[in-house]
Amino acid sequence: MLRIDAHQHFWHFNPYRDSWITDEMAVIQRDFLPKDLQPILQRHNFDGCVLVQSSQPEQENDFLLEQAGQQDFVKAVVGWVNFLAEDVEERLAHYKQFPKLKGFRYILQGNPDKAIMLWPEFTRGISLLKKYGYTYDILIYPDQLHYTAEFVAAFPDQPFVLDHLAKPHIKQREVQEWKQGIQALAKHKQVSCKISGLVTEADWQNWKQEDLIPYIDTVVEAFGTERIMFGSDWPVCLVAASYEETLGVVEKYFSAFSKEEQEALFGGNAASFYGLV
């Protein structure tokens, strides 16, 4: 069974485009490319990874697909299209020529309208994904979970995966309201969840394993071991932890789980979700 890191990024750092990388994140204000990640994956016995968009022009897809085309260890790409555009179907059809492009993501987090995913033009775009066999990565904040449950309910046959547990406020130790939102979303069986982005929502300098446990507990209970997948969120994770520390959190938590459950978390579920071979 493939061992897969289900969430990571590459970029040529551009201060204007990548303005979300603030000065307090200076450690990642540089280029991150396949040559930086491949040795790390090999060291931890990963067969490959899922490369996810981090900026929103379609030129991002060209860059990601170029990297994937040159690197066998990049098993899938999650790209970007403008789901609000009238020509979204043409764009989805265009990308079918790239077999590694498995799905798309739109940056819903931080949108001035927290319910943007319910806009008719957005749902029209999402409704076309199934026709072309694409997945969809959900990137939201906790205050968007309620709208997202309503959103996915309209697409019972569309594969969705929640990125970064919807970015709970771990540093503030806020659990209960987020937990209710996760439980409501997980009732929709077409939705999976990436166990990713934990350390970056915690106290970067002072986080401890036990700070993260309530959040992992919640998604494991809500989604079960068949709908969760590990993602490092490298290199973003580096603002708070090394790759080894990020992986170690999840390995330690799941060390008492069965071999089959661990294999599913660390690759099997991602391979099934994204259609990897």
Secondary structure, DSSP 8 states (H G I E B T S, - for coil): ---EEEEE--B---TTTTTTS-GGGGGGSS-B-HHHHHHHHHHTT--EEEEE--S-STHHHHHHHHHHHH-TTEEEEEE---TTSTTHHHHHHHGGG-TTEEEEEEE-TT-SSTTGGGSHHHHHHHHTHHHHT-EEEEE--GGGHHHHHHHHHT-TTS-EEEGGGG---TTTT--HHHHHHHHHHHTSTTEEEEE--HHHHS-TTT--HHHHHHHHHHHHHHH-TTSEEE---BTGGGGT--HHHHHHHHHHHGGGS-HHHHHIIIIIHHHHHHT--
